[in-house]
Amino acid sequence: MKKLVFLFSLFLLLNAIEIDFYYGEGCPHCKRTLETFGELSEEYPLEINAYNVYTDKEKREEFIKAYYKFGADINRGGVPTIIVENTTFVIGEMEEKTWRFVFKECIINGCPEGIYTENSLIEMELTRTGPSALTLPTLFGAALVDSVNPCTIAVMAMLLAVVLVAKGRKEMLISGTIFFLTIYAMYFLMGIGILNIIENTGIREVFLGVVTVGALVLAAMEINAYFYYKPGFWAVEMPGFLRPHAKAFIENATTHPGVFVAAMFCSLFLIPCSSGPYLMVLAMIAEGSVEGYLYLALYNAVFILPMVAITLLIYMNKTTVTEVQKYKEKHIRGLHLFSGIVLFMLFLFLVWEFWDSIRLMIGF
């Protein structure tokens, strides 16, 4: 447990939001803004650099240069002036809820670029109706958790072993390629189908709520598996009763059409152990747009990377199927721990997204 707390604290530390706060002694707006930052620092990792431009000549010159840098009118400026991550330039006092929006944007999408007033930031917040929680780091994190799932590695190793013994190394390369490309296509098509259902039925908030709860449950299961591991039980793995069926399909996949059919069925068998992160990403996309399809394409490319790597490494004689299986067994607890930590981070992003969706619906 201490390791988990340390890793989470390290995550916040490495992602601290840097704030340059230019103020003047005796300015009531500055005082209230600093108090707001103090309260929000309990929720967000803020690194505040406070500079008194009334008494510090060097910082006053820096303050003036900042106005020229951002193209702001110094004659209409004053204190407090706040620059967040050298990106968001804000003049004057803002309410706590507006700063909360800015800090959430910094963590999830990157700080807004340019000069802003409170009204312009409020307008920006109200237009956030798309996949605001989904950034490339979030996408890669979810896909990486999905890709290193133990049962995905096990299924791939099983297939390669069967073909290698029956047909040789060259056929193993071809069969491995057919397998992971089929998995890619099946997952991509399933993602498109789910996105279209969400968009056509208007159940985004319901789906997002269910997936948010599911993310927490899956994170708890994965962390629990690190401490109390049992194959196929209370972990994000293929259930025990499905394993014989998957094995039967794989063992009969010695021809190209057979590999294709086996991959189609295995993509369904893998759903219980590798659909959690995928559903979370779909909940954050929540619409069948061109951008959403590009996100799906990228997600699935990351998802099949271990399959591609295993196939190539075995073909080039850099490793063996037995070594891959041993590696999986040796590090299986660590894989579950890594998965649990990333799933918990995704849960936090989903909580923010779910609350924003509800708040916008009720006009709060």
Steps between C-alpha positions, in 0.01 A plus 500: 500500500787740578634440150165599348480820706857586400429443129184711509683781686782482245246527216361822650845641567621439147185664360499812723333806345741795508345841574675837477296728726573874468342696784523825691519544874161609637303396188176332622448317169852356528437385856175323409661336194789370711250362754314326216825342381568383855163323515534345153854380572339231717338358183747592227883478495574874484848652503450871571772760440380828659666829399430841658532744208461801731829440680702268273641702207630195315164320518319819400706511179429129445129576560504769228687277254237228553230742376698568184570129452129407511391810306297640790445874555709601802287815540196282563684257720578491866516267793437223546637367172536123486686291245430125514762268351631794293191448285183642658512877566234630740453858623299562815314293756294194403262277693613167637286297258662675202849424631387144558412476131841642399691251715291209378575604141871521578504145635279343237525698175786741558464858626299736274731712286467879489350787698182430696243671717263316728215539249701353212600202713140442605396503132776250423382272778140504377610394150679192632252241370746261332756251631671751734655233722663319210853612420778302338664413836163373627446304179848345508467417869173314451624319188824401673309345791286314251797380294706353786209302634629151594229310318568686173867400520406141590263461203759638258777274634273196475421571133862555403607178673241296310589642157874492566490129578263413215623725215829664592631852559388666173142377534505609863580858388214497248254347747604742774444793265156371397414452867586848628358679194173311545493591871563862400213501248256329738569740787482801267163390361365428849611847608321664206185304581501605866565866408207500257269345760597766757449781249170374358339416835625804692616294799845657534451611862358162603780315321761736648361446850505121468852498357623736773382259770642212298840671484520516878394137534756384243776706664418340837501153344837553334665638813351215702645254244846638572470402866276190472537360149298202381476424123166602351353612831449858618732640239463645152568171325315254283262302726602140560195352327589676171861387490438144370289639214768754404765228517293272276467769230872579516614138482302447176631819337767352273379653170461866403117486495515309829715772658257766375199320649686432825595867527136603451381272777792586726420869467166414663666282765738787584214742570463407872871564566582789269183702443515715815748768380344492152154577637645786704653654189173453311314676783735797473467515120125438508428596141552346159703787351808492278708600803345215699586247230859626490522453876372145460751426225787627715377316811484167320842554342646530852290205616655256248859622545598219742355245257706652217812506716462140619446375144806681364728410790419130472534509119844666530599240759548769767278311741286187517138425576608332823692811609200722424276276710754494785531879488123534525482267799794667677367854466127436512453667839694805388289524185185498711640770730594722205155445352330586830690828543426619145134392529469705820641804319244444223230477766596848628479643147161334450368646827588848375341432163184350650454794739545750215242318287243500782572863592452615142174304474349664809650841426693516828 
